[in-house]
Each structure stands twice: as C-alpha cells, then as structure tokens.
Amino acid sequence: MTTEAIADAMSEEKKMLNTDLMIQVRNQITMDPQSHYQSAWENLDGPAWCGTTRCMAGWAIHLATGRTVQDVCNYGEGLQGARDDWTHPADLGAELLGLDDNEAAALFYELDNKEALAVLDELIEKGKNQS
C-alpha cells in the first residue's frame, strides 16, 4: 500500500468494516499463534522459536502494506522518539480495518490474545452482515 493510499484511508469518513483484512489477520494469527502478541505493536527481534510478533493492529498494518509498523507509522525508535509526521499504530490499524473508536479499543487494547481473537471474530461476523 502506498503512502497516498494510507492517507486516503485515513481521510475517509466512517468506512465499512474491512472483513477481508480482518480475515487475513485472523488467518495469520491462527495459523501461527506464536506470531500474535497483543502487548506490542511489533517485535521484529523475537526469540528464534517464534520470530516476529505483532498485535492485531500491527498485523493489519503489515498485511495491508507489506512494511513494518515502525516504517509505515514513522515513529522512529519508539513512540517516545516519534517524528513530527508520525501516525499512531492504533489509529492506522483502525482506519485500515474500518473500525470506530469503540471497536478499535475493544480489539487493540485487550491484552489477552484469546479474548482479542474472540473480538476479531465478532467484528468479522458484524462485517459480513453490514449493508
């Protein structure tokens, strides 16, 4: 996804839920559960036995763009050292998935992987039923 496409996604009014991307995230974390770590946007230097881990927002960003969360969100060496033009991973993840603030909070700030997966499943079902 290009920088322009990301900007377009973030500038639109409320989008419909992006169930296609949600299903991609679900497939990633269910096929490789060790790649899901809800407590961090992204960890590129995970232990050798599990490799890179990401939370729901992190996987949405990576799967939509093919790039690292740090690169896409432009936050340097951590949120404390963020550049002037940085984007918060939760904001971008929510935009890419078409989530409102309540949906994003329920999905991204749940620290238990199993419960976060249950919320994702509910959102996928909701998205399938949207008109």
NORMO-V852853 format. One record per pair of residues at least 12 apart in sequence whose C-alpha atoms are under 10 Angstrom apart, sorted by the first residue. I is the first residue (numbers start at 0). J is the second residue. If there is no record, write none. Layout:
# NORMO-V852853
i=<I & I>
j=<J & J>
This chain:
# NORMO-V852853
i=<0 & 0 & 0 & 0 & 0 & 0 & 0 & 0 & 1 & 1 & 1 & 1 & 2 & 2 & 4 & 5 & 5 & 5 & 5 & 5 & 5 & 5 & 6 & 6 & 7 & 8 & 8 & 8 & 8 & 8 & 8 & 9 & 9 & 9 & 9 & 9 & 9 & 9 & 10 & 11 & 11 & 12 & 12 & 13 & 13 & 13 & 13 & 14 & 14 & 14 & 14 & 14 & 14 & 14 & 15 & 15 & 15 & 15 & 15 & 15 & 15 & 15 & 16 & 16 & 16 & 16 & 16 & 16 & 16 & 16 & 16 & 16 & 16 & 16 & 16 & 16 & 17 & 17 & 17 & 17 & 17 & 17 & 17 & 17 & 17 & 17 & 18 & 18 & 18 & 18 & 18 & 18 & 18 & 18 & 18 & 18 & 19 & 19 & 19 & 19 & 20 & 20 & 20 & 20 & 20 & 20 & 20 & 20 & 20 & 21 & 21 & 21 & 21 & 21 & 21 & 21 & 21 & 21 & 21 & 21 & 21 & 22 & 22 & 22 & 22 & 23 & 23 & 23 & 23 & 24 & 24 & 24 & 24 & 24 & 24 & 24 & 24 & 24 & 24 & 24 & 24 & 25 & 25 & 25 & 25 & 25 & 25 & 25 & 27 & 27 & 27 & 28 & 28 & 28 & 28 & 28 & 28 & 28 & 29 & 31 & 31 & 32 & 32 & 32 & 32 & 33 & 33 & 33 & 33 & 33 & 33 & 33 & 34 & 34 & 34 & 34 & 34 & 34 & 34 & 35 & 35 & 35 & 35 & 35 & 35 & 35 & 35 & 35 & 35 & 35 & 36 & 36 & 36 & 36 & 36 & 36 & 36 & 36 & 36 & 37 & 37 & 37 & 37 & 37 & 37 & 37 & 37 & 37 & 37 & 37 & 37 & 37 & 37 & 37 & 37 & 37 & 38 & 38 & 38 & 38 & 38 & 38 & 38 & 38 & 38 & 38 & 39 & 39 & 39 & 39 & 39 & 39 & 39 & 39 & 40 & 40 & 40 & 40 & 40 & 40 & 40 & 40 & 40 & 40 & 40 & 40 & 40 & 40 & 41 & 41 & 41 & 41 & 41 & 41 & 41 & 41 & 41 & 41 & 41 & 42 & 42 & 42 & 42 & 42 & 43 & 43 & 53 & 53 & 54 & 54 & 54 & 54 & 54 & 54 & 54 & 55 & 55 & 55 & 55 & 55 & 55 & 55 & 55 & 55 & 55 & 55 & 55 & 56 & 56 & 56 & 56 & 56 & 56 & 56 & 56 & 56 & 56 & 56 & 56 & 56 & 56 & 57 & 57 & 57 & 57 & 57 & 57 & 58 & 59 & 59 & 59 & 59 & 59 & 59 & 59 & 59 & 60 & 60 & 60 & 60 & 60 & 60 & 60 & 60 & 60 & 61 & 63 & 63 & 63 & 64 & 68 & 68 & 68 & 68 & 68 & 69 & 69 & 69 & 69 & 69 & 70 & 71 & 71 & 71 & 71 & 71 & 72 & 72 & 72 & 72 & 72 & 72 & 72 & 72 & 73 & 73 & 73 & 73 & 74 & 74 & 74 & 88 & 89 & 89 & 89 & 89 & 89 & 90 & 92 & 93 & 93 & 96 & 97 & 98 & 102 & 102 & 102 & 103 & 105 & 105 & 106 & 106 & 106 & 107>
j=<60 & 61 & 62 & 63 & 64 & 65 & 66 & 71 & 63 & 64 & 65 & 71 & 64 & 71 & 64 & 60 & 63 & 64 & 71 & 91 & 94 & 95 & 91 & 94 & 94 & 91 & 93 & 94 & 95 & 96 & 97 & 90 & 91 & 92 & 93 & 94 & 95 & 97 & 94 & 94 & 97 & 94 & 97 & 94 & 97 & 98 & 99 & 93 & 94 & 95 & 96 & 97 & 98 & 99 & 94 & 96 & 97 & 98 & 99 & 126 & 129 & 130 & 93 & 94 & 95 & 96 & 97 & 98 & 99 & 122 & 123 & 125 & 126 & 127 & 128 & 129 & 93 & 94 & 95 & 96 & 97 & 98 & 122 & 123 & 126 & 127 & 96 & 97 & 119 & 120 & 122 & 123 & 124 & 125 & 126 & 127 & 96 & 123 & 126 & 127 & 58 & 59 & 60 & 62 & 63 & 95 & 96 & 97 & 123 & 55 & 58 & 59 & 62 & 95 & 96 & 97 & 119 & 120 & 122 & 123 & 126 & 59 & 119 & 120 & 123 & 58 & 59 & 62 & 63 & 54 & 55 & 56 & 57 & 58 & 59 & 60 & 61 & 62 & 63 & 116 & 119 & 55 & 58 & 59 & 116 & 119 & 120 & 123 & 58 & 59 & 62 & 52 & 53 & 54 & 55 & 58 & 112 & 116 & 116 & 49 & 52 & 49 & 52 & 112 & 113 & 45 & 48 & 49 & 50 & 51 & 52 & 53 & 49 & 50 & 51 & 52 & 53 & 54 & 58 & 49 & 51 & 52 & 53 & 54 & 55 & 57 & 58 & 112 & 113 & 116 & 51 & 52 & 53 & 54 & 55 & 57 & 110 & 111 & 112 & 52 & 53 & 54 & 55 & 56 & 57 & 106 & 107 & 108 & 109 & 110 & 111 & 112 & 113 & 114 & 115 & 116 & 52 & 53 & 54 & 55 & 107 & 108 & 109 & 110 & 111 & 112 & 52 & 53 & 54 & 55 & 56 & 57 & 107 & 110 & 52 & 53 & 54 & 55 & 56 & 57 & 58 & 60 & 67 & 68 & 69 & 88 & 89 & 107 & 53 & 54 & 55 & 56 & 57 & 58 & 61 & 67 & 68 & 69 & 88 & 54 & 57 & 67 & 68 & 69 & 67 & 68 & 67 & 68 & 106 & 107 & 108 & 109 & 110 & 112 & 115 & 89 & 92 & 93 & 103 & 106 & 107 & 108 & 109 & 112 & 115 & 116 & 119 & 68 & 88 & 89 & 90 & 91 & 92 & 93 & 94 & 95 & 96 & 103 & 106 & 107 & 108 & 69 & 88 & 89 & 91 & 92 & 107 & 92 & 88 & 89 & 91 & 92 & 93 & 94 & 95 & 96 & 72 & 88 & 89 & 91 & 92 & 93 & 94 & 95 & 96 & 92 & 92 & 95 & 96 & 95 & 86 & 87 & 88 & 91 & 92 & 81 & 85 & 86 & 87 & 88 & 85 & 85 & 86 & 87 & 88 & 91 & 84 & 85 & 86 & 87 & 88 & 89 & 90 & 91 & 85 & 86 & 87 & 88 & 86 & 87 & 88 & 107 & 103 & 104 & 106 & 107 & 108 & 103 & 107 & 106 & 107 & 122 & 126 & 122 & 118 & 119 & 122 & 118 & 118 & 119 & 118 & 119 & 122 & 119>
